[in-house]
Amino acid sequence: MENPKDEVQAVQEKIRQLENRQKILLNKKSDAERKERTHRLIERGAILESVFPSVIPLSNEEVKTFLSNVSQLPEVRKLLKTEPKTGDAG
């Protein structure tokens, strides 16, 4: 039978290993979420430029202002309040 002191050390080591494994898994999850967001932002930027090619030479602040102004148009506000009628999510 193991010495209780050795058993405690073995359990503490196992806890450390599991905590490290948890950190690794959480980091992988965060990395995957960040990559997914980055990909989505790039795709949406490309869509914006394809629909509104005139925004390409604008600064980021100018694009933000443009989109804010467009979002305030009554027709756009109405569209944003209604659910998409097709299953097309993007």
trRosetta pair geometry for C-beta under 8 A, 3 or more apart (Angstrom, degrees):
i j d omega theta_ij theta_ji phi_ij phi_ji
2 6 5.0 -119 179 82 105 117
2 7 4.8 124 108 -60 127 95
2 10 7.6 -30 176 0 160 142
3 6 4.3 85 63 6 93 107
3 7 6.9 -162 89 -10 46 85
4 7 5.4 -53 -145 36 35 116
4 8 6.3 39 155 -22 67 101
5 8 5.8 -50 -151 32 30 111
5 9 6.6 29 150 -16 62 106
6 9 5.6 -55 -149 38 33 112
6 10 6.2 36 152 -22 66 105
7 10 5.6 -52 -147 34 31 113
7 11 6.4 29 154 -17 64 105
8 11 5.8 -56 -149 37 31 109
8 12 6.3 31 152 -19 65 108
9 12 5.6 -54 -145 38 31 112
9 13 6.3 34 154 -21 64 105
10 13 5.7 -53 -149 35 30 113
10 14 6.5 32 151 -19 63 105
11 14 5.6 -52 -149 36 34 113
11 15 6.4 38 150 -22 65 103
12 15 5.5 -49 -149 33 34 115
12 16 6.5 37 151 -20 64 102
13 16 5.6 -50 -150 34 34 113
13 17 6.4 35 151 -19 65 105
14 17 5.6 -52 -149 36 33 113
14 18 6.3 31 153 -17 65 106
15 18 5.8 -57 -147 39 30 109
15 19 6.3 31 154 -20 65 106
16 19 5.7 -54 -146 36 29 111
16 20 6.4 29 154 -18 64 106
17 20 5.8 -55 -149 37 30 110
17 21 6.3 32 151 -20 64 106
18 21 5.4 -51 -146 36 34 114
18 22 6.3 40 151 -23 64 102
19 22 5.5 -50 -150 33 33 115
19 23 6.6 36 150 -20 63 102
20 23 5.6 -50 -151 33 35 113
20 24 6.5 37 151 -20 65 103
21 24 5.6 -52 -151 34 33 114
21 25 6.4 31 152 -17 65 106
22 25 5.8 -56 -148 38 31 109
22 26 6.2 29 155 -18 66 107
23 26 5.8 -56 -145 38 29 110
23 27 6.3 31 155 -20 64 107
24 27 5.8 -57 -150 36 28 111
24 28 6.5 30 152 -20 64 105
25 28 5.6 -51 -148 34 33 112
25 29 6.4 35 152 -20 64 104
26 29 5.6 -52 -149 35 33 114
26 30 6.4 34 153 -18 65 105
27 30 5.7 -53 -146 38 32 111
27 31 6.2 35 154 -20 65 106
28 31 5.7 -54 -148 37 30 113
28 32 6.3 30 154 -19 65 106
29 32 5.8 -55 -148 36 29 110
29 33 6.4 28 154 -17 64 107
30 33 5.8 -56 -147 38 30 111
30 34 6.2 30 155 -20 65 107
31 34 5.7 -56 -147 37 29 111
31 35 6.3 28 156 -17 65 107
32 35 5.8 -54 -146 38 30 110
32 36 6.3 32 154 -21 64 107
33 36 5.7 -54 -147 36 30 113
33 37 6.4 30 154 -18 64 106
34 37 5.8 -55 -148 37 30 110
34 38 6.2 32 153 -20 65 107
35 38 5.6 -53 -145 37 31 113
35 39 6.3 34 155 -20 64 106
36 39 5.8 -54 -149 36 29 112
36 40 6.4 29 153 -19 63 107
37 40 5.6 -55 -148 37 31 112
37 41 6.3 31 155 -19 66 106
38 41 5.8 -55 -147 36 29 110
38 42 6.4 29 155 -18 64 106
39 42 5.9 -57 -150 36 29 110
39 43 6.4 28 154 -18 64 107
40 43 5.8 -56 -148 37 30 111
40 44 6.2 24 157 -15 66 109
41 44 5.9 -57 -143 40 29 107
41 45 6.2 33 155 -21 64 106
42 45 5.7 -53 -147 35 29 112
42 46 6.5 30 153 -19 63 105
43 46 5.7 -57 -153 35 31 111
43 47 6.4 32 150 -20 66 104
43 90 7.9 65 134 166 134 129
44 47 5.4 -47 -146 34 37 114
44 48 6.3 44 152 -22 65 101
45 48 5.6 -49 -149 33 33 115
45 49 6.4 28 154 -13 64 106
46 49 5.9 -57 -148 40 31 108
46 50 6.2 29 154 -19 65 108
47 50 5.8 -58 -146 37 30 109
47 51 6.2 20 159 -11 67 110
48 51 6.2 -64 -145 42 25 102
48 52 6.0 -34 174 40 65 103
48 55 6.4 -56 148 70 101 149
48 63 7.6 64 154 -164 143 123
48 67 8.0 -37 -136 -83 130 121
49 52 6.9 -75 -122 70 22 66
49 53 6.3 54 177 -108 64 50
49 55 6.4 -122 -103 72 61 101
49 56 5.5 73 -140 -80 106 89
50 53 7.1 12 -138 -68 20 81
52 55 4.6 48 116 -7 111 113
52 66 7.6 155 157 146 158 141
53 56 5.8 -16 -175 -16 58 116
54 57 7.8 -52 -177 30 47 91
54 58 7.7 53 135 -26 65 112
55 58 5.0 -56 -160 25 58 125
55 62 7.7 178 -147 112 79 98
55 63 5.2 80 -169 -111 117 96
55 66 6.1 -153 -106 73 112 164
58 62 3.8 -127 -174 94 109 125
58 63 5.0 140 102 -55 125 78
58 66 6.8 17 162 -18 174 138
59 62 4.6 97 51 7 75 103
59 63 7.1 -137 95 -5 40 85
60 63 5.7 -53 -149 35 33 111
60 64 6.3 36 151 -22 65 105
61 64 5.5 -51 -149 34 33 115
61 65 6.5 34 152 -18 64 104
62 65 5.6 -51 -147 36 33 112
62 66 6.3 39 152 -22 64 105
63 66 5.5 -51 -147 35 32 116
63 67 6.3 28 156 -15 65 106
64 67 6.0 -58 -147 40 28 107
64 68 6.2 30 153 -20 63 108
65 68 5.6 -54 -146 36 30 113
65 69 6.3 30 155 -18 65 106
66 69 5.9 -59 -152 37 27 109
66 70 6.3 24 153 -17 65 108
67 70 5.6 -52 -142 39 33 111
67 71 6.1 36 156 -24 65 106
68 71 5.8 -55 -146 34 28 112
68 72 6.8 26 154 -20 61 106
69 72 6.0 -61 -156 31 32 110
69 73 7.7 49 147 -38 61 88
70 73 6.0 -33 -166 -2 42 115
70 76 5.9 117 155 -65 71 167
71 76 5.7 -131 -134 123 31 138
71 77 7.3 84 167 -73 59 74
71 80 7.4 36 -151 -39 85 153
72 76 7.4 40 51 64 19 123
72 77 7.0 11 -155 -52 26 113
73 76 4.3 78 66 9 95 108
73 77 6.8 -167 86 -10 46 85
74 77 5.7 -55 -144 37 32 112
74 78 6.3 33 157 -21 66 105
75 78 5.8 -54 -152 34 30 112
75 79 6.5 30 150 -19 64 106
76 79 5.6 -53 -149 36 35 112
76 80 6.3 32 154 -19 67 107
77 80 5.8 -56 -147 37 30 111
77 81 6.6 28 154 -20 63 107
78 81 6.0 -61 -153 34 30 109
78 82 6.8 18 156 -14 65 108
79 82 6.2 -65 -150 37 32 102
82 85 8.0 -9 145 -44 114 87
84 87 7.9 137 115 -90 117 11
84 88 6.7 -123 169 64 140 73
84 89 7.4 171 54 -93 161 53
